[in-house]
Amino acid sequence: MESLQHSKEASGPGLHRKCQLRRRWWITIGIAVAIVVILVIVIPLAIILPRRGDKGGKPSSVIFPLYIYPETNSTWGPLYEAILTHPELEFLVIVNPQSGPGNGSLPDERYQQAIRQLDTYPNVQKVGYVRTGYAERNISDVLSDIETYSGWESQSASLAMSGVFFDEAPHQYEAATVDYLNRINSAVKNATGLTGDRTIIHNPGTIPDSRLEVPNTDITVVFEQSYDHYETSQKALLDDEKDVDRDSWAYIFHSVPTMSNSTIENFVDEISRKAAWLYLTTRTDSYYEYLDSSLERFCDVANPDLDFLVIVNPNSGPGDRDQPSPDHNYAREVPRLNAYSNVYTVGYIRIDYCRKPLQDSFDEVARYASWSEQYETSKLGVRGIFVDETPNHHSPERADYLDALTRYIKQSPGILGDKFVAHNPGTAPDSSLAEHAELTFVCEEPYSRYRSGEVQKWLELHPFDRARAGFMISGVPDDELHSLVQELRDRSAYFFVTEVVDDFYESFGPSSWGAFMQALQHNHQPQQDQEDEVPVAAAPTV
């Protein structure tokens, strides 16, 4: 990008190194492209755009009844895969070795190994299963189960539970029942071996009597039944509940019929407006003792408000002229990206601050446009162009160049959809240059420089429309990431953050990608006179 105070368009070490890094990455892709391109679904620079055609659904998390014994290392594999490929989703996993913690102080070695694997995922919260028998079970046995779960942490931090799921919770009021619930809730909140917030979930499976709303209950499962039962007798009842705190409600569905992608998406949109914690299974018996083959589809639609603008970059553009574009790996994987309703693919080109011959830029756009020749059958194509190294200082020649390039993109029939145009000068450009793109990255900086007085002053002097602004911040300290994401939500609708300091578009941060997705789930209070529009995650793939 250009400097804030002056143009640094002369070829220098920084630009030369940038090109070298891209070339090395292309060589790496040549070796391992199958893995890299699949990962691009959630790769850094999944830009966060405002959701197009939002149907009113809200971001939700998964409450997962894991009542399956891990016979082998792969038994829980589909769950691990869903967790890994959906870092934007929080999974509240109910661990249930034996209708509770079991008779021993610890589960057996296989179970311990599986729990330790769950603990490696930053978007997983583990809670222990305890049955209350509708407040009829001896309270000493319930307290003993809580104590057993609490003891797991003393054996290994990776076995620690962060709360308790009370199954068969009562829904009918009795004074003794209130006392019972207060005692077991207090036992959880006071258990020193339980970690984090010591989350408490009650599962009456229906809306409980309001007099049973005892302190410290974080989540209540107000529906646990079949899909048909919901549609025929419970939907209207649940919809009639007003002033509900959706963050405290969970719905668990079984016997969900086979649906098209759009139908299941509409259904999850609908129920997410009432409950922040959801689980759906198509199984009609033994609902929680087997992993459902539809788990991946459910996870794909459980967070409808997060979109990904994926910048497809085979080789600093569509690839060398003497090579097929796309190669067979991109031809296989880009259609898979396009199959996701919340993914928006754009092709990468670099224009060297308008020094690149305009015809060469046209040619690269045309190569991307050619991808969609058989779109109806192949689903291969991109919906716009990401133009890197755009200038930030105006000149008539530059304005003419950008105007011509934008018109060429917009008139290219092979570029799909609304032919989205994004510019990356890396700093706020002169306003006369901003009109040529729907999105402009106004800040591409390391975190330390982003926080500097120079950059902050520049951003203050060059305000930019939030809906058309993007930020890319690298080298973010772990303990600053959450607050930075909330700050950027006020400044831009598109952003990407990572803890990685070098080669930050070429790898996942060890922890920042999951933390980034989780920070976007957090309820955000926008600045005064500003609506809290949903951001879009941007992911460059270089």
Stockholm file with secondary structure:
# STOCKHOLM 1.0

chainA/1-542         MESLQHSKEASGPGLHRKCQLRRRWWITIGIAVAIVVILVIVIPLAIILPRRGDKGGKPSSVIFPLYIYPETNSTWGPLYEAILTHPELEFLVIVNPQSGPGNGSLPDERYQQAIRQLDTYPNVQKVGYVRTGYAERNISDVLSDIETYSGWESQSASLAMSGVFFDEAPHQYEAATVDYLNRINSAVKNATGLTGDRTIIHNPGTIPDSRLEVPNTDITVVFEQSYDHYETSQKALLDDEKDVDRDSWAYIFHSVPTMSNSTIENFVDEISRKAAWLYLTTRTDSYYEYLDSSLERFCDVANPDLDFLVIVNPNSGPGDRDQPSPDHNYAREVPRLNAYSNVYTVGYIRIDYCRKPLQDSFDEVARYASWSEQYETSKLGVRGIFVDETPNHHSPERADYLDALTRYIKQSPGILGDKFVAHNPGTAPDSSLAEHAELTFVCEEPYSRYRSGEVQKWLELHPFDRARAGFMISGVPDDELHSLVQELRDRSAYFFVTEVVDDFYESFGPSSWGAFMQALQHNHQPQQDQEDEVPVAAAPTV
#=GR chainA/1-542 SS CCCSSSCCCSCCHHHHHHHHHHHHHHHHHHHHHHHHHHHGGGCSCEEECCCTTCCSCCCCEEEEEECCCCCSTTTTHHHHHHHHHCTTSCEEEEECSSSSSCSSSSCCHHHHHHHHHHHTCTTEEEEEEEECTTTTSCHHHHHHHHHHHHHHHHHCGGGCCCEEEEESCCCSCCHHHHHHHHHHHHHHHTCTTSCTTCEEEEECSSCCCGGGCCTTCCEEEEEEEEHHHIIIIIHHHHHHCCSCCGGGEEEEEESCCCCCHHHHHHHHHHHHTTCSEEEECCCSSSTTSSCCTTHHHHHHHSCTTCEEEEEECSSSSSCCTTSCSSCHHHHHHHHHHHTSTTEEEEEEEECGGGTSCHHHHHHHHHHHHHGGGGHHHHCCCCSEEEEESCCSSCCHHHHHHHHHHHHHHHTCTTSCTTCEEEEECSBCCCHHHHTTCSEEEEEEEEHHHHTSHHHHHHHHHSCCCGGGEEEEEESCCHHHHHHHHHHHHHHCSEEEECSCCSSTTSSCCTTHHHHHHHHHHSCCCCCTTCCCCCCEEEEEEC
#=GC SS_cons         CCCSSSCCCSCCHHHHHHHHHHHHHHHHHHHHHHHHHHHGGGCSCEEECCCTTCCSCCCCEEEEEECCCCCSTTTTHHHHHHHHHCTTSCEEEEECSSSSSCSSSSCCHHHHHHHHHHHTCTTEEEEEEEECTTTTSCHHHHHHHHHHHHHHHHHCGGGCCCEEEEESCCCSCCHHHHHHHHHHHHHHHTCTTSCTTCEEEEECSSCCCGGGCCTTCCEEEEEEEEHHHIIIIIHHHHHHCCSCCGGGEEEEEESCCCCCHHHHHHHHHHHHTTCSEEEECCCSSSTTSSCCTTHHHHHHHSCTTCEEEEEECSSSSSCCTTSCSSCHHHHHHHHHHHTSTTEEEEEEEECGGGTSCHHHHHHHHHHHHHGGGGHHHHCCCCSEEEEESCCSSCCHHHHHHHHHHHHHHHTCTTSCTTCEEEEECSBCCCHHHHTTCSEEEEEEEEHHHHTSHHHHHHHHHSCCCGGGEEEEEESCCHHHHHHHHHHHHHHCSEEEECSCCSSTTSSCCTTHHHHHHHHHHSCCCCCTTCCCCCCEEEEEEC
//
